Amino acid sequence: MSASPTPESSLPQLRAHYDLSQLEMSELLGVSRALVALTETGQRALPLTARELLPALVPAKSPALGSSGEGFTSPLADWEPLEAYQKKCQQQAARLRRELTRMQEKAAQHYQRLQVLPSLPVNLPASADRQRVQQWVEQRLEEARLELQRSGPAAQALLAVRIKALEYEAAEALRELAMAGALSRSNR
C-alpha cells in the first residue's frame, strides 16, 4: 500500500500553480528559501506551522494540481479587448466584402472590354485613322489585362479567403465571450 502524498510533497506543484518562486513560497510559509528547496527534494521537513498552511493552498477544484488552468474565468477579467477585437474583425470583414463586390464589378467591366474592343477597328468607316484607333484599342486591352490580374478570379479568391478568416475569428471571439458569460448588452 502506497502512502498518500503529503502537502509537502506537492510543494513544487503548489508553487507552479500559484506561479511562485522558492523565495516567494518561503516568505509565505515563514521559512528560509533553502528549507523550501530541501523540502521539495525530500531532504527536510517543514516546521508544523508552515505545514499547517499548505492544505489551505491546495485549490478546491483542482484534481490535478498544476493543470493548464483551462476553463478558469476570473471574475475580474476585462473582456473589453476581446469584444473590441471581435467587432474589429466583423468591421474588417464587412469592409473587405464591399471591396470584393467592387472588385467583381471592375473585373466584369474589363472582361467586357476584352470581348468588345478587338472588333472596334474592324467596324470603323474608311475615313478613320485605323492606326491611331488600333493603338488606342491595344492600350485599353493591355489596361484591361493588367486590371484583371489585380481584380480577377485569383485576387477575388484571396480576398474571399481573408473575409472568411476574419468572419471565423469574429465568431470564435464571440463564442469565447459567450462561454465566459462576458457579452456586453450591445452584443446580445
C-alpha positions in Angstrom: 0.0 0.0 0.0 1.5 3.4 -1.0 1.3 6.4 1.3 -0.9 9.2 0.1 1.0 12.3 -1.0 1.6 14.9 1.7 1.1 18.6 1.1 4.9 18.9 1.4 5.4 16.5 -1.4 3.2 18.7 -3.6 5.2 21.9 -2.8 6.6 22.2 -6.4 3.2 21.8 -7.9 1.7 24.3 -5.4 4.5 26.8 -6.3 3.8 26.2 -10.1 0.1 26.6 -9.6 0.5 30.0 -8.0 3.5 30.9 -10.1 5.7 31.4 -7.0 9.4 31.2 -6.8 11.0 29.3 -3.9 11.8 32.6 -2.3 8.2 33.8 -2.6 6.9 30.4 -1.2 9.4 30.7 1.7 8.1 34.2 2.5 4.6 32.9 2.6 5.4 30.0 4.8 7.7 32.0 7.1 10.8 29.7 6.4 14.0 30.1 4.5 14.3 29.6 0.8 16.9 26.9 1.4 14.4 25.0 3.6 11.8 25.1 0.8 14.4 23.7 -1.6 15.4 21.0 0.8 11.7 20.1 1.5 11.0 19.9 -2.3 13.8 17.3 -2.7 12.6 15.3 0.4 15.7 16.1 2.4 14.0 18.1 5.2 10.5 18.6 6.6 8.8 21.9 7.1 8.0 23.0 10.6 4.5 22.4 11.8 3.4 26.0 11.5 4.4 26.0 7.8 2.9 22.6 7.1 -0.5 23.8 8.5 -0.6 26.5 5.8 -0.2 24.0 2.9 -3.7 22.4 2.8 -5.3 25.9 2.6 -3.2 26.5 -0.6 -4.5 23.4 -2.4 -7.1 24.6 -4.9 -10.6 23.3 -4.1 -11.5 22.0 -7.6 -8.1 21.0 -8.9 -7.9 17.2 -9.3 -4.5 17.6 -11.0 -2.5 20.3 -9.3 -0.6 22.3 -11.9 -3.1 21.7 -14.7 -3.3 24.1 -17.5 -6.0 26.2 -15.9 -8.3 25.8 -18.9 -11.8 26.9 -18.2 -10.7 29.3 -15.5 -12.6 32.6 -15.6 -11.6 35.4 -13.4 -14.5 37.4 -12.1 -12.2 40.4 -12.5 -11.4 39.6 -16.2 -11.5 42.5 -18.6 -13.3 41.2 -21.7 -13.3 44.6 -23.5 -10.2 43.8 -25.6 -11.7 40.6 -26.8 -15.1 42.4 -27.5 -13.2 45.1 -29.4 -11.2 42.5 -31.4 -14.4 40.7 -32.3 -16.0 43.9 -33.5 -12.9 44.9 -35.4 -12.9 41.5 -37.2 -16.5 42.0 -38.2 -15.9 45.5 -39.4 -12.8 44.5 -41.5 -14.8 41.6 -43.0 -17.6 43.9 -43.9 -15.2 46.4 -45.5 -13.4 43.6 -47.4 -16.8 42.2 -48.6 -17.6 45.7 -50.1 -14.2 45.7 -51.7 -14.8 42.3 -53.1 -18.1 43.5 -54.7 -16.3 46.4 -56.3 -13.5 44.1 -57.5 -16.1 41.8 -59.1 -17.8 44.7 -60.8 -14.5 46.1 -62.1 -13.4 42.6 -63.3 -16.8 42.3 -65.2 -16.2 45.6 -66.9 -12.7 44.6 -68.0 -13.8 41.2 -69.3 -16.4 43.1 -71.4 -13.7 45.4 -72.7 -11.6 42.3 -73.7 -14.5 41.0 -75.7 -15.7 44.2 -77.3 -12.6 46.2 -78.1 -10.9 43.8 -80.6 -13.8 44.2 -83.0 -13.8 48.1 -82.9 -11.1 48.7 -85.6 -12.9 46.3 -88.0 -16.1 48.3 -87.9 -14.5 51.7 -88.5 -15.5 53.8 -91.5 -12.9 54.0 -94.3 -12.1 57.6 -93.4 -11.0 56.8 -89.8 -7.3 56.7 -88.7 -7.1 53.0 -88.2 -3.6 53.0 -86.9 -4.4 55.5 -84.1 -7.6 53.6 -83.2 -5.7 50.3 -83.2 -3.1 51.8 -80.8 -5.8 53.1 -78.6 -7.5 49.7 -78.6 -4.2 47.9 -77.8 -3.6 50.3 -74.8 -7.1 49.7 -73.5 -6.7 45.9 -73.9 -3.4 46.0 -72.0 -5.0 48.0 -69.2 -7.9 45.5 -69.0 -5.4 42.6 -68.8 -3.4 44.3 -66.1 -6.6 45.1 -64.2 -7.8 41.5 -64.4 -4.5 40.5 -62.8 -5.3 42.8 -59.9 -9.0 42.1 -59.6 -9.6 38.8 -61.4 -10.6 35.4 -60.1 -7.3 34.7 -58.2 -7.4 38.1 -56.4 -11.1 37.7 -55.7 -10.4 34.2 -54.2 -7.6 35.5 -52.0 -9.9 38.3 -50.7 -12.7 35.8 -50.1 -10.3 33.7 -48.0 -9.3 36.7 -46.0 -13.0 37.6 -45.4 -13.8 34.0 -44.3 -10.8 34.1 -41.9 -11.9 37.3 -40.3 -15.5 36.1 -40.0 -14.2 32.9 -38.4 -12.1 34.9 -35.9 -15.1 37.1 -35.1 -17.2 34.0 -34.5 -14.6 32.4 -32.3 -14.2 35.6 -30.2 -17.9 35.8 -29.8 -18.0 32.1 -28.8 -15.3 32.7 -26.2 -17.2 35.7 -24.8 -20.4 33.7 -24.7 -18.7 30.8 -22.9 -17.3 33.3 -20.3 -20.6 35.0 -19.9 -18.9 38.2 -20.8 -21.0 39.5 -23.6 -21.9 43.1 -23.2 -25.6 44.1 -23.6 -24.8 45.5 -27.1 -23.8 42.1 -28.4 -26.8 40.2 -27.0 
